Amino acid sequence: MSDDAELLEVFKAEVAEQLDLLDEQLALPPASWDLGQLFHLAHNVKGGARMTGTPGILEAAHALEELFGALRAGRRIDRKAAGLVREGARLLHACYEAVDSGATPDVSDYERRVARFVERAERKSKDAAPPPQAGADAASPPEASPDAASPPRPPVEEQPGPVEDTDAGNGDTRAAAGAATVRIGVEKLQALMGLSSEFVAGAHRAHSHRNIAWSLLGQATELRRTKPGIAQDPVFRQLCATAKDLLRTLDEDGLRGKQLSEQLQDAVRMLRMVRVDSLRGILSRVVRASADVCGREAELRVEGGDTEIDRAVLDHLRDPLVHLVRNAVAHGIEDPSERLRAGKPRAGAVTLRARSAGSWVEIAVVDDGAGIDTRAVRERATERGMLQEAQGRSLSEEELLDLVFLPGLSTSSTVSEVAGRGFGMDIVRSNLAEVGGSVVLTTRRGVSTAATMRVPLTRLTTRALAVLAGGQALAIPMIGVERTISVDPHDVRVVDGGSAVQIEGALVPVDSLAEVLGVPTRAGQRRPAVVVAEGHRRRALLVDEVQGETELTMQPLPWNLRNLSPVSGLAVVEGGEVVLVLNPHELLALRGGKALSRAMQAASKATRTHRVLVVDDSVTSRTLERNILVSAGYEVLMAVNGAAALTTLAEHEVDLVITDVDMPKMNGIELTRRIRATAQTSRLPVILVTSLGDEADKRRGVEAGADAYIVKGDFDQDELLRAVARLL
């Protein structure tokens, strides 16, 4: 990234943060606006826009700065003034969103109207100013600088309309006086998370080393018992003393390592935590925009906004929350006249409620609208062929509400900008599944509807039930585990062509987890089963062994496992064993045939540090490729030509070679031939990276034995990493 591009990215991140603060302020009634903070906000955005040469944002921020300056000077915030402020905020948002596209909105008309407003304000201020007192300096006092403290605000007119819940005591640490902050890129935070995971895995391995030392000491004790005379041998005595010292040192290091790993995890977790109400600004805009489109009146309220959650989890919740809030207005909140007839306030309330629940966070979107007509849901599902008529009559209300999440199902009779297509709720559940979360709908006809999401507090660690199935170590997050049971083959019944077992009077589908995942398993004997549940849906999954509940340090999935259902993550446990973490939501729907053994093999590879040899006579190319590979977690050795590469291969074990073609002393084609001709390296993967792109050159590389060929002119970081991952 060039310096200019990097500066622009930093500026965009700063503007996004300032826009959130602006939205938080403007969500309040004008009487509560902090005009000093708003003035500084516009001033800072204007300065950054001037530094980066960003059109649109510069002009819009300058106009808002002038407007806030006039209001600070004593102008009453009447309906017109408040409307001008909010229009400027919308314009600033539009300019920010157009930075990458280049389609900057025209700000000139708004600038002219603000200038006229400021001019009239200054004229009225002069007309109302009292004559100077005798002996006083007739000159006007100097204007307060932008850094001066804001004067007390004069009385202002209350802006009519809904007032959003201010979440008392919900201060923003970013605005705290004297608070020191630093902006950290997401990719750097992800790298820190990866290092944390490796450190924790190392602490687990240290514990296993301690067990080895203990075993060694036990063997020495057994040898002394079977051969008493050896106890007098000085070498043996020294060996026992060394083993004791080693065990004591490993105990001390293990305890300290455990403490440090816990502290590191806590520190990384705190870095990743953000408040739920950081989304207040965008959700307020969604409520206002949806209400305008639907002809409704609605306000957003936030309860428990200071609840903190992992930034990565909250990012996954952004789209579901936007859709649920939009749905609450479009499907829940009634027309103002209808609400008045029902004895409700004219404006509806959409409430975002958040609370911590141990290692999970519950976030609900609740509206005080008409509720969901489950009969209409059943009729629409029957019309669409999603239900048989007789089947629909037997479904409970909870089961009917679950149908709302089916793609293509909508009870809206018309399609508008905000509702009617029937795909949003399916996306909500899919996004939640990606972070191991769940969502449940509840409703009271004519009173309210609530969509309650339950998600892990962080993606760094998770509480899970460890099991063995088909000889594979697996884990199921506790959010989806209802209970464990023991199942005898005689208890299994055949119902509608499938197997089921009775639990508390209800028939629950039962399947072998190993068979569902496509790995060999045993059958015909009593086995434990894990009952996974989401809403009313339940499924019993037979396993070989339930090993108990544990806390896992999560690691990101390698690229080749990201679309493999139902795997949602992996973890490395004591002894370096790889555990695949399964998604409970997908387990409820999965019918089998997945190659889990292939996933285990790929995941195991992903947890090892591979060593790559980069061969290129260009220092720029070597450095670029090295940085890409190191950032992806590989260890890198470098050589300046083919001859030097052969020396490196003779001295070091290497997992893959990336080489340029045109080099002095020995080119890449000859190096590839020599690698293939040597027994120790004949199976070593080789990638050729060159500026030569015609078919004849590629043929030479293939004939020499290269496994992949990348042209520098088409060089792409992702392409290189995909090629490396595919060959390792």
N, C-alpha and C positions, 0 to 999 in steps of 0.2 A: 504494500500500500504506500503510495506517495505521501510526502508530508502534507500536501494540500488536501488530499483525500482523507488522511487521518484527522486533520484539523476539522474538516467538515463533519466527520462522524462524531467527534467530540462535541461540536456545536449542536448537532441534531439531538444528541443525548441530553445536553443541557436544556435545549428548548422544550423537549418532551417533559422533562422534570418541571420546568417553569409553567408549562401549560396545565399540568396536573394541579399545581398550586393555585393557578388562576381559576380553574374550574371549581376547586374546593371553596374559594372565596365567593365566586359568583353563584354558587349553589345556596348561599345564605341570603337572607333579606338584605337590601342595601344598607339598612341601619347598622348591620353588623360587619360591613366591609371594612377591612383594614387598608385605608387608602395609602398609608405610608408604604406598606408591603407591596401593594399593587403598583405604586409608582416605581419602586426599586425594581420590581419584576420586569416591567416594561423597559426600564432603562437598561438593565442587564442584557435583555434579549436584543435590544437595539444595538448595543455595543458589540455583541458577538456577531450579529448580522453584518455590521459594518466591517469587522475584521475578516470575515469569510467572503464578503462580497455577495451576500445572499439577497436577491431582489424579493420584493413582496413582504417578507418578514421584516426587513428594515423599515419600510414605509408604514406597515401596520403597527409595529411596535412603537414607532415614533409618534404616530397619531394617538395611540393609547396613552403614551407617556404625557403628551400635552393635555389630554382629557383628564387624566388622574391629577395632574398638576393643578388644573383649574378647579377641580372638585376639592382638592386639599386646601385651596385658598379661600374656601368658604361658600362655594356654589352649592345650593341645595340639590340633593339627589332626588329629583322628581321622576315621574314615570318616563319622561323623554330622555333625561340624562341616563337613567338605568338602561333603557333600551339601546342607547348609543354605545354604552359600555359593552353590553352583551353582543351587539352586532360586531363590534371590534374584536371581541374574543373569538366569535365564529370565523371572522375573516382571517385572524391570525392562525387559527387551526387549519383553514383551507390553504393558506400560504405554506405552512409547515408540511402538509401532506403533499404539496406540489413540488417540493424541493427536488425530488428524484425525477419526476416526470417533465419538469420544465414548463408546465402549463400554469404559470403563475396568475392568480386572479388579479383583476384590475382594482387597485386600491385608491385610485385618484378621487373618485366620487366621495368615498368615505373620508379621505383627507380633507377635502373641501368643506364637508359638513362639520367635521370636528373643528376646523379652523374658524368657521362662522360661530360655532357654539362657544369656543374659547374667547373669541373677540367680544361677543356679547357679554360673557361673564366678566371679562376685564373691565368693560365699559360700565357695567352695573356696579362693579366693585369701586370704581373711581367715583361714580356719582354718589354712592352711599358713604364714602369716606368722610369723616368729620374734619373740619379745618384744623390746622396745626395749632397747638396751644402756644401761648406766649412764652418765649424763651426756648421753645423746643426747636430742634433742627428741622427745617422745612423739607429737607431732602428725604426721599423715600428710603426706608431701611433696606439693606441688601437682601436679595432673595435668598432664602435658605437653600443650601446646597443639597443635592440628592442624598447625601449621607447624613444630613441633619435629622434629628428626631422629628417625627410627625407631630404637628400641633394637635391639641384636642379637637375632635370633629364636632362641628356644630350640629344642631338638631336637623334631622333629615326626614323626608317623607318616606313612609313605609311603602315598599313596592307591593302592590296587591298580588294575590295569587298564592299558590302553595308554598309553604316554608318547609325546607328539608330538615330532618333531624340533625342537629349539630354534634351529636355524640359527645356530650359534656365531658370535659377532661381529656379529650382526644387531641392532644397537641401533636404537632409534627416536628420531630427532632431535626429535620432539615432546616427549619426556620428558627431553631432555638438560638438564643444569643450566645455567641462565642463557641458554638458547636463546630468541631473540626471534622470535616468529611472528606472522603476521597472517592472518586468514581472508578469502579473496577469493571473492566470488560467481562462479559459473560464467559468468553472462551478462557480467560485467565482463571476465573472462578471454577470453571469445569476442570481445568488442569490441576488446581489445588485440591479439588474433590478427588481426582484420580490418585494424586499423591497420598492423600489421607487414606484412601482405600488400600493402597499398597502398603502403607505403614501398618495398618491394622492387620493385614494379612501376614506381614512380617512378624508381628507380635504373636500371632497364632503359631507360626512356624517355630519361634523361639520356645514356646511352651512344649512343642513336640521334641525339640532338642533337649530340653530338660528331662523329659521322660527317657530319652536315650541314655543320658548320663546316669540316671537312676537305675536303669537296667544294667548298665556297665558295672555299677557298684554292687548290684545284686549278684551278678555273675562272679565278681571277685569274692563275695561272701560265700557263695556256693563252692567255689574252688578251695577256699580255706577250710570248709567243712569236709570236703572229700579228700583233701591232701593237706593234713595238719602241718606237715613240715614246711610247706611253702610259706607259711606265715612268718618264718624267720628269714626268708630271702629278702635282702635289702631292696632289690629291684621291685619285687612284688609289693613291699611295704610302701615304696615310693609311688608305685602305680595306684595303690589304694588312696594314699594321701592326695595325689593329683586328682583322682576321680571325685573325692570329697570336696576339694577346692573348686573344681569345675561345677559340681552340683550347687554349691553355695553361691558361686558367682552367677550361675544361670537363674537361680531363684531370685537373687537380688535384681538382676537385669530384667527378668521377666516381670517382677512386680513393678519396677520403674517403667518398663515399656508399656505395661497395661495402663498405668496412670497417665503416661504421656499420650497414648493413643486415645484414651477417653477425653483428655483435655483438647487434643487436636480435633477430634470429632465434634466436640462442643463448640470450638472456635469456628470451624468451617460451617457448622450448622447455623451459628449466629450470623455469620457473614451472608448466608443465603436467605435469612428470614426477612420478610417484609410484612407490613400490616395489610389486612384484608381491605381496609378502606382506602388503600392506594388506588383502587379501581372506582372509587366514588365518582370521580370526574367523568369518566367515560360512561358509566352506568346512568348518571344523571342526564347526560346528553341523549342517551338511548331512550330514557323515559320521556323526555320532552319531545324528541322527534317522533316517537311512536304515537304519543298523545295527539300531536298536531295532525299526523296522517289519518288517525282513526276518529278524530273529532271528540276526543276525551279530555278529561282533566285528571292529571295524576302527579303524584310527588314521590320521590325516593326517600326512604328513611333507612338509616343504618344503625343496627344494634350489634354491639360487640366488634366494632370496627378496629379496635386495637388488638384483636386476635392476630397473632403472627403465624405465618406459613411459609414454607419453602418457595422461593421465587420461581423455581422450575415448575412446581405444582400449580402455583397461581397463574403462571403463563398458560398452562393447559386449561385452566378454568375460565380464562377470559372469554373465549368464544361461547362455551356453554352458558356462562352468566349473562352475556349479551343476549343470547337467544331466549333464555328463561325470562329475563326482564322484559324483553320485547313481547313475548308471549303473554306475560301477565297483563300488559296493557291491552294488547289486541284481542285476547280471548277472555281475560278475566274482568278487568275494569269495565263497568257498564257506562252507558251514555249518562251525562249529568242529570238529565230530566228523569231517567229511570232510577238513578240512585236516590234522588230526592223523594220519588214516590215510595221507595222502599225504606225510607227513613234513615238513609245513609248520608254522610257529608257529600257535597257536590263533587269534590275532588277525591279520587281514589288514592289509596296508599299501596305502594309496592315496597316491601320491607326486605332488606338484606340482613339476615341474622347469621352471626358467626359465633362459634364457641369451640374451645379446645376440649377434646375428649381423650386424654392420655396421649398416645402416639398418633391420634387421628384428629382431624378437624371436621366439624359439621358446619356446612354452609347451606342455608335455606333461603329460597326466594319465595316470599309469601305475599299474596295480594288479598285485598278485602272485597273481591268482586263476586261474580255470580256463581263461581264454582264450575266444575266440569259435569256436563250431562252425560252420565255413563250410558244411558239408553241410546243417545245419539252416537256415541262411540261404537256400541254394538251394531247399530244399524249400518253405519258407514263401513265397518269392517266386514259385515256380511255382504254389502253391496260390492265391495272390492274383491270378494272371494277369499278374504283372509280368514274367514270363519264360516263354518256350516251353521245354518240357522239353529238347529237343535243344540249344537255345541255352545253357541252364544248364549242361549237361555240358561245354561248350567254354570256359567262363569260367575264368580263372586265379583264384588265391586273392585276389590284389589286387583284381580286378574284382568278386569276390563280396563282399569287405569293403566296397566302395564302395556296394553295394546297401543297406547298413545305413542310409544317409542318405536313402533314398527314404521319402516320407511314408506312414505307415500300415503300415510293415513292422516287426514285432517278433517276436523268437524266444521271448518269454515266453509261457507257456501260460495265465497268469492276469493279470488287471488289478489292480494294487494302487495304493497312494498314490504309489509311486515308480517304477513301471514297468508296461509292458504295452500302452500305447496306440500306440506306434510313430511318434510325431510329434516327439519331442524332438531326435533327431539331424538331422532336416530343419531344425529351428529353429537348431541349432548352426551348420550350414553357411550358412544365410541371414544370421544375425547377423555371421558372419565376412565374408561377401561385402560387407556394407555398409561395412566398413572396408578392403576390398581384401585380405582375408586368405584363408587356405586351411586345410584340415584333412585329415589322412591317418590312417587306422587301420592298425595292425600288430598281429599277435597270434602267440603261441606257445602251442599247445594245452597246457593243464595247467600253464602257467608264468606267463604275463602277457599283458596287453593294454595298448597305448599309443595314445592319441589325441593326435597332435602337431599343434599349431596354429602357423602362421607368419603373423605380422601385422606391419604397418609399425610402426617405433618411435614415430612421431608422425604425426598427420594434418596437421601444419603444412607439412611438405615430404615429397616422395617421389621416389625414383629411378625414372625411367620411360624407355621407348623412344619417341622422337618419330617419327611417321610422317605421311605424306600419303596420304589415300584419298578419291577422288572430289573432289579439290581442297580437302578439309578438313584442317586441322591437328588431329591427334589424338595421344594418348599412352597407352601401355599400361604399367602398373607392372611393374617388372622382376621382381617376385615371381612373375608368371605367365608370363614369357617364357623359353622353353627355348633357342631359337636363332633365327637368321634364315637363310633359304635363298633360292635363285633357282629359279623354276619356269618351265619351258617348256611351252606348251600340249600338246606331244607327250608330255610326261611324265605328264599327267593321265589316270587311268583311271576308268571307270565301274564302281562296285561297289555292289551292292544299291540301285540307283537313285540313288546319289549319287556325287560326284567324290572321288577320293582320289589321293594321291601317295605314292610309296615313299620312306621315310626309314630308312636303316640296316636294310633288310630288312623293315620293318613298314609296312603301309598306313595312312596318316593322312588323315582327311577334309580336303579343301581347298575353300575358298570365297573369294569376293571380299569383303573387309571392307566395301567401299562398298555392295555389294548387300545384305549382311547388315544394314547400317545404313539402307538405303533411300535412298541417294543415287546419282546417275548415275556411271558408271565406264566405263573403256575395257577392251577385251578383245582376245584374239587375238595376244598377243605375250608375250615372256619378261618376267616381273615378279618383284620380290622378294616374299617372304612371311615373316610372323612366325609362328612355331610357339608357340602358347600351350599350357600344360600345367598339370594339377592331378592329382596322383596318377598313375594310369595313363592318364587321358584326355588326348588331344592333338588339336589342330586347327591346320591351316595356314591363315592368312588372308592373301590376296593384297592388296598395297598398291601405290600408285604410286611411293612413295619411302620408304626408311628413312633418317631424318636423323640418327640416333645417340642414344646414351644421354645423359640430362640430368637435373638435379635441379630439380624444379618446386616453387614455393611455392603450396600449395593454398589455394583459397578455397571457402567453403561454397556449395552449389548454391542458386539461387533457388527459391522455393516451387514454381514451375510445372515444375521439372525433377527434383524429388526422387523421382518415381516413374517416371522415364523410363529403362528398361533399355536399354543397359548402362552408362549414364553414372553415374559415382560421384563426380565432382568436376570442378572447372575450375581453370585457372591462367592468369595473364596473363604472357606472355613478352615478350622484347625487342621494342620497337616497339608495345606495347599489343595484340598479337594474342591472341585468346582461344583457348585449347587445351582441348578436352574430354578429361578423363581417363576411360578406359574400365575396366570391371571385368572382369578376366580370367575369373573364374568364370562370369559371365553370358555372356561371349563364347563359351564352350564350348557353351552350350545354346541361344543365340539363333538363330532361324531366319530373321529378316529382316522387312522391312516397317516399320521404325521411321523416323520423320521426323527424321533428324538435322539437316537444314537448318533446321527449326523450332527445334531445340534450340540450334543455333549462334546463331541470331538472338536467342533469348531470353537466352542466356548473354552475348552481346555487350552487350545492353541492361543486364544485371545488373552489368556491370563499370563502367558510366558513372555518374557522380553526377548524378542528375536534380534539377531545381529545382522546388519546389512552392510555390505562393502560397496561404497560409491567410488567409481573410477572415472575420472575426467581431468583433462589437462587445464580446463578453464576453472579458475578459482571461483568465479561468479556462479557457474553451473553447479560446482561441488557444494558451495555454501547454500544455494537455494534448495537443492535436493536434500542436503543434510538437515536444514531447518524444518522442512516439511516432514521428514521421517522422524526426527526427534520429537516434534510436536505431537506426532501420532503414537508416540510411546516406544519407538524402536531405538536400539543401540546402533550407532553408526561408526564404521571405520572408513578411512578415505585413502585413496591412492591416486598419483598423478598420471599414471599410464599403465599399460598392461603388464609390463615387466615388474613394476612395483607391486601391482596387484597379486601376481603369482607369489612374490615373497611374503606378502601379508597372508595369503591363503595357506602358505606352508607353516606359518607361525601361529595363526589364530583359527578357531572354529567359527565358520560363517554360515548363516542360513540362506542368504540370497545375495546375488551380485547385480548391481545396476551399473552399466558401463556405457561410456561414449564410444562412438565408432572411430572417428578420426582423431588419433593421438600419436605422438612421436614414440619411437622405440618399439612399441607393440600396440597395434590398434585393437579395437574391441572385437572385431571378427576373429582375429588370430587368438586373442585372449579366450574367447568362447570355445574355439577349437581345442585349445590347450586344457581348458577346464574339463571338457567332455572326454579328452584322451587320458585323463588321470583318474585312476581308480577311486581315490579318496574323494574326488570332487565331481565325478561323472554325473551324479544325480542332482547337483546343485542348481537351483533355478537361476536363470540369467535373463535380465531385461536389458535390451539395447535402447539407448536414448540418443537420438542423433538428429542433425539438421537435414539429413538426406531422406527424402520422402517418396522417391519413385519406387515402382514395383520391383525393379531389378535389385535395388539395395535391400529391400525387405526380403527378397528371395535369398540373397547372400546370407542375411542374418539367420533365416530359418534353416538353411543348409548347414550353417555352422553349429546349429543346435540351440539357438536362442529360444526362450519360452514366450517372450513378448517383445513388441517393437513399438516404441513411442517416438513420434516425430516432435522435435523441439518447437517447430512452428505452430503445432496444434497442442502444445504442452498444457496440461490441465492438472492441477494438484489432485483433484478427486480421481482422475483417471489413473495417475501414478499409484495412489494409495489402494485403489481397487485392484490394480494389477498385482501389487505386492501382497495384499491380503489373499488374493485368489491362489497365489503360488506357494504361500507358506502353510 
